[in-house]
Amino acid sequence: MNKKSISPQEQSFIEAARKVGASEDEDVFDATLKKIAKAPPPKSVQMRKAIQHASDCAVHNGPAYEAGPCDCGAEIKAQK
């Protein structure tokens, strides 16, 4: 059986993965995923969802155009 040699980059990745507790065990993966999935979204995401932009605000330009920064003033009002 031919054993594939591991490049320095691959070795570095493997060592980093071991340091953070990565595992190929399915149960360990599922437990870690549950921790991540239960984490609340960052405050920036919560704030973005709480802001009600006007229907013609640039944040709603997609998909026809690239969405832009808020131009309806809702973000300024939310910061006060």
N, C-alpha and C positions, 0 to 999 in steps of 0.2 A: 504494500500500500504506500503510495507516495504522500508524504506529509508536506503540505503547502507551507512555505516559509512566510512568516508574518513580517510585514513591513514595519518600520519604526512608527509610522502614523497609526497603523492598526494596533500596535502594541500600546501606544499612548492612549488610544480610545478605550481599549480594554481596561487599562489601569484606571482611567477616569471613571468608567462605568462601575468598576468595583468599589471605588471610593464613595460613590453616591448610593451604593447598595443595590445596583441593578442586578437582576437575576433572570435566568431563563425559565425559572419555575413558574408555571401558570398561576398557581395560587398566590405567589408573591406579587405577580403582575396584577392580578385582580384586586388584591388588597390595596396596592399602591394606587391603582386607577380609582378605586372608591374614595380614597382620601382626596385625590385631585378633583373628582367629579363633585364632591360635596363642598368644595371650597367656594365661598361667595365670590362673585365677580369683583374686580377692582372697583374702587370708588369712581374712577373716571367713566367706567361703563355704566354704573348705576346713575351717575349724574346725566350722562348722555341720554339714557332711557327716560329720565324724569323730565327732561326739557321738551316742551311742546313747540315745535317750529311751525311757522306759517306754511301753508301748502305750497307757496311759490318761493320758499327759501332755497338757497343754493345747495343745501345739504340734501335736497330731494331731486337733484338734477338727473340722477342715474335712472335707467341705464342708457338713455340716449346721449347724455353728456356726462363728463366726469363730475362727481359730486364735489362741491366746493365748500369753503368755510361759511359759517352762518352769516347771512346778511339781513336777517329779519329782526335781530335784536334780542332774541329769546335767550341766548347764552349770557348776554350782559345782564338781563333781568334776573336770571337764575343765580348769578354770582353775588347779587346784592342781598 
